[in-house]
């Protein structure tokens, strides 16, 4: 089979509970629901998700446990995300294949086999929308702080090879933001300079200039404080090539960050996106 869909997904804590989402984030809520319909139509055998809120220090971690069950209270925002239950199946065989392939590629990759491991909100929030019935197996991946963008890109290439050689239909999710220089007040946009970089990055992506977008990441991450230093995006770019067509669904600010929802598939997209260029760069 193959990777059927890849996603840059927001995980802003204020959308964890739909009723708490402010008006300016309603587009994210509706966009995630639309992508959920696409995922349901695909009927994937598993979702592989890298979360910016699982920062590991030295090793790239793969959650290999066969069942993911827990109750999440987010340490960063326990007033917004408290006692949120989740219960998803895992995909132990494929997760172990990722670990083995990473080791064979000379990367520091380790499996996690712990029933008490608790997911972070960068994992739980998007999955509450994308897989609301909790009926698709999930493999969770960390972002690794000791790994630079080039190493993370190589890890993405290894992941892509394993997934492409699998006999399963798969979805890859990069859960995280672009500009992420946080301030108090969720209504705040990034600064003009930071958002100018958001716009250029999105323009590269929507024009399928994926190499240019990747090459932009070091300075973009340094100047606009891209979430996790852009590692979730570097991993995604390890999967993408010119055959992947982007669709821009929505975006919104959250406390000075910029949070797009963009999907990529190999289905021919007429018109290139669901929004005009003026809309996706505003």
C-alpha positions as CSV (number, residue, x, y, z in Angstrom):
1,X,0.0,0.0,0.0
2,X,1.2,3.5,0.6
3,X,1.0,6.8,2.5
4,X,-2.5,8.0,1.5
5,X,-2.4,11.4,3.2
6,X,-0.1,13.7,5.0
7,X,-1.2,16.6,7.3
8,X,0.2,19.7,9.0
9,X,-2.2,19.9,11.9
10,X,-2.9,22.5,14.6
11,X,-3.2,21.5,18.2
12,X,-4.0,24.8,19.9
13,X,-5.2,23.9,23.4
14,X,-8.3,26.1,23.2
15,X,-9.9,23.8,20.6
16,X,-9.5,20.6,22.7
17,X,-13.1,21.1,23.7
18,X,-15.0,22.5,20.7
19,X,-17.3,24.6,22.8
20,X,-14.3,26.5,24.2
21,X,-12.9,27.4,20.7
22,X,-13.0,31.2,20.1
23,X,-14.6,32.5,16.9
24,X,-11.3,33.1,15.2
25,X,-10.4,29.4,15.6
26,X,-13.7,28.0,14.4
27,X,-12.1,27.6,10.9
28,X,-9.6,25.2,12.4
29,X,-12.4,23.2,14.0
30,X,-14.4,22.9,10.8
31,X,-11.3,22.2,8.8
32,X,-10.3,19.3,11.1
33,X,-13.8,17.9,10.8
34,X,-13.6,18.0,7.0
35,X,-10.2,16.2,7.0
36,X,-11.6,13.6,9.4
37,X,-14.2,12.8,6.7
38,X,-11.4,12.4,4.2
39,X,-9.5,10.1,6.6
40,X,-12.7,8.0,7.2
41,X,-13.1,7.7,3.4
42,X,-9.5,6.4,3.1
43,X,-10.0,3.9,5.9
44,X,-6.3,3.8,6.9
45,X,-4.8,0.9,8.7
46,X,-2.8,3.3,11.0
47,X,-1.9,7.0,11.6
48,X,1.7,8.0,12.3
49,X,1.8,11.3,14.2
50,X,4.8,13.4,15.3
51,X,3.9,15.8,18.1
52,X,5.8,19.0,19.0
53,X,4.7,18.5,22.6
54,X,6.7,15.2,22.9
55,X,10.2,16.7,23.0
56,X,12.8,14.1,23.6
57,X,16.4,15.1,24.5
58,X,18.7,12.6,22.7
59,X,16.8,9.8,21.0
60,X,14.0,9.7,18.4
61,X,11.2,7.8,20.2
62,X,8.5,5.6,18.7
63,X,5.6,4.6,20.9
64,X,5.3,0.9,20.2
65,X,2.8,-0.1,22.8
66,X,-0.2,-2.0,21.4
67,X,-2.8,0.1,23.2
68,X,-2.8,3.8,24.0
69,X,-5.1,4.5,27.0
70,X,-4.9,7.4,29.4
71,X,-6.3,10.5,31.0
72,X,-4.6,13.7,29.9
73,X,-4.2,16.9,32.0
74,X,-1.9,19.2,30.1
75,X,0.9,20.5,32.3
76,X,1.1,23.7,30.3
77,X,-2.6,24.4,30.3
78,X,-4.5,22.3,33.0
79,X,-7.3,24.9,33.0
80,X,-8.0,24.2,29.3
81,X,-7.1,20.5,29.1
82,X,-8.1,18.5,32.2
83,X,-9.0,14.8,32.6
84,X,-9.4,14.3,28.9
85,X,-9.7,10.5,28.2
86,X,-8.3,8.8,25.2
87,X,-8.2,5.2,24.1
88,X,-6.7,4.3,20.7
89,X,-5.2,1.0,19.4
90,X,-1.5,0.9,18.6
91,X,0.3,-0.7,15.6
92,X,3.0,-2.6,17.3
93,X,4.5,-4.4,14.3
94,X,4.8,-1.3,12.1
95,X,6.2,0.7,15.1
96,X,8.9,-1.9,15.6
97,X,9.7,-1.7,11.9
98,X,10.3,2.0,12.2
99,X,12.6,1.5,15.2
100,X,14.6,-1.1,13.4
101,X,14.9,0.9,10.2
102,X,16.0,4.0,12.1
103,X,18.7,2.0,13.9
104,X,19.9,0.4,10.6
105,X,20.2,4.0,9.2
106,X,22.5,4.9,11.9
107,X,20.0,7.1,13.8
108,X,19.4,7.1,17.5
109,X,15.9,5.6,17.5
110,X,14.3,3.8,20.5
111,X,11.0,2.2,21.0
112,X,8.7,3.0,24.0
113,X,7.0,-0.1,25.5
114,X,5.2,1.3,28.6
115,X,1.5,1.0,29.4
116,X,1.8,4.0,31.7
117,X,3.2,6.4,29.1
118,X,0.8,9.4,28.9
119,X,0.3,11.2,25.6
120,X,0.7,14.9,25.2
121,X,-1.9,17.4,24.0
122,X,-0.1,17.8,20.7
123,X,-1.2,14.2,20.1
124,X,-4.6,14.1,21.8
125,X,-6.1,17.4,20.5
126,X,-5.8,16.7,16.7
127,X,-6.8,13.1,17.1
128,X,-10.0,14.1,18.9
129,X,-11.1,15.6,15.6
130,X,-9.3,13.5,13.0
131,X,-10.2,10.1,14.5
132,X,-13.2,10.9,16.8
133,X,-14.3,7.3,17.1
134,X,-10.8,6.2,18.3
135,X,-10.9,3.3,15.9
136,X,-7.7,3.8,13.9
137,X,-4.4,2.5,15.3
138,X,-1.8,5.3,16.1
139,X,1.9,5.4,16.3
140,X,3.3,8.4,18.1
141,X,6.7,10.0,17.5
142,X,8.8,12.5,19.4
143,X,10.7,15.5,18.2
144,X,14.3,15.2,19.2
145,X,16.1,18.3,20.5
146,X,19.6,16.9,19.9
147,X,18.8,16.2,16.3
148,X,19.2,19.1,13.9
149,X,16.9,19.7,11.0
150,X,19.0,17.7,8.5
151,X,19.0,14.7,10.8
152,X,15.3,15.0,11.4
153,X,14.8,15.2,7.6
154,X,16.7,12.0,7.2
155,X,14.6,10.3,9.9
156,X,11.6,11.4,7.9
157,X,13.0,9.8,4.8
158,X,13.5,6.5,6.7
159,X,9.9,6.7,8.0
160,X,8.7,7.3,4.4
161,X,10.6,4.3,3.1
162,X,9.1,2.0,5.8
163,X,5.6,3.3,5.3
164,X,5.8,3.1,1.5
165,X,7.0,-0.5,1.7
166,X,4.2,-1.5,4.1
167,X,1.2,-3.4,3.0
168,X,-1.0,-0.9,4.9
169,X,-2.8,2.3,4.0
170,X,-1.3,5.0,6.2
171,X,-1.7,8.7,7.2
172,X,1.1,10.9,8.5
173,X,0.4,13.8,10.8
174,X,2.9,16.6,11.7
175,X,1.2,18.3,14.7
176,X,2.6,21.7,15.3
177,X,2.6,25.4,14.4
178,X,4.7,27.8,12.3
179,X,5.7,31.0,14.0
180,X,5.5,30.3,17.7
181,X,6.9,33.2,19.7
182,X,4.2,33.0,22.3
183,X,2.6,35.9,24.2
184,X,-0.4,36.1,26.6
185,X,-3.7,36.5,24.9
186,X,-4.8,33.8,22.4
187,X,-6.2,36.5,20.0
188,X,-2.8,37.9,19.3
189,X,-1.3,37.4,15.8
190,X,2.4,36.8,15.2
191,X,4.3,40.1,14.6
192,X,4.4,41.5,11.1
193,X,7.9,40.2,10.5
194,X,7.1,36.8,11.9
195,X,4.0,36.5,9.9
196,X,5.7,37.6,6.7
197,X,7.9,34.5,7.1
198,X,4.7,32.4,7.7
199,X,3.3,33.7,4.5
200,X,6.5,33.0,2.5
201,X,6.7,29.5,3.9
202,X,3.1,28.7,3.1
203,X,3.6,30.1,-0.4
204,X,6.5,27.8,-1.0
205,X,4.4,24.9,0.3
206,X,1.3,25.7,-1.8
207,X,3.5,26.1,-4.9
208,X,5.0,22.6,-4.1
209,X,8.4,24.2,-3.7
210,X,9.1,21.8,-0.8
211,X,12.9,22.0,-1.0
212,X,12.7,25.8,-0.7
213,X,10.4,25.6,2.3
214,X,12.8,23.1,4.0
215,X,15.8,25.4,3.2
216,X,13.9,28.3,4.7
217,X,13.4,26.5,8.0
218,X,16.7,27.3,9.8
219,X,16.3,31.1,9.6
220,X,12.5,30.9,9.9
221,X,12.8,28.8,13.0
222,X,15.4,31.1,14.5
223,X,13.7,34.4,13.8
224,X,10.0,33.4,14.3
225,X,10.5,30.6,16.9
226,X,8.8,28.0,14.8
227,X,7.4,25.3,17.1
228,X,10.0,22.6,18.0
229,X,12.5,24.4,15.8
230,X,10.6,23.2,12.8
231,X,11.5,19.6,13.4
232,X,7.9,18.3,12.8
233,X,8.1,20.1,9.4
234,X,11.5,18.7,8.6
235,X,10.2,15.2,9.3
236,X,7.2,15.8,7.0
237,X,9.5,17.1,4.2
238,X,11.3,13.8,4.4
239,X,8.1,12.2,3.1
240,X,7.0,14.7,0.5
241,X,8.1,15.0,-3.1
242,X,6.7,16.9,-6.2
243,X,3.9,14.3,-6.6
244,X,2.3,15.4,-3.4
245,X,-0.5,18.1,-3.9
246,X,-1.3,20.5,-1.1
247,X,-4.7,21.7,0.0
248,X,-4.9,24.6,2.4
249,X,-8.0,24.2,4.7
250,X,-7.7,26.8,7.4
251,X,-5.4,28.7,9.7
252,X,-5.6,30.8,12.9
253,X,-3.6,32.6,15.5
254,X,-3.1,31.4,19.0
255,X,-1.2,33.6,21.5
256,X,1.1,34.9,18.9
257,X,1.5,31.6,17.0
258,X,0.3,30.8,13.5
259,X,-1.5,27.4,13.0
260,X,-2.3,26.2,9.5
261,X,-4.2,23.0,8.6
262,X,-2.7,21.8,5.3
263,X,-3.2,18.3,3.7
264,X,-1.1,16.6,1.1
265,X,-2.2,13.8,-1.2
266,X,-1.2,12.4,-4.6
267,X,-4.7,13.0,-5.9
268,X,-4.8,15.6,-8.6
269,X,-6.0,18.9,-7.1
270,X,-7.7,21.3,-9.4
271,X,-7.0,24.9,-8.5
272,X,-4.3,23.9,-6.0
273,X,-6.1,24.7,-2.8
274,X,-9.4,25.2,-1.2
275,X,-8.6,28.9,-0.7
276,X,-7.3,31.7,-3.0
277,X,-3.7,32.8,-2.6
278,X,-5.0,36.0,-0.9
279,X,-6.8,34.0,1.7
280,X,-3.9,31.6,2.6
281,X,-1.3,34.4,2.9
282,X,-3.4,36.9,4.9
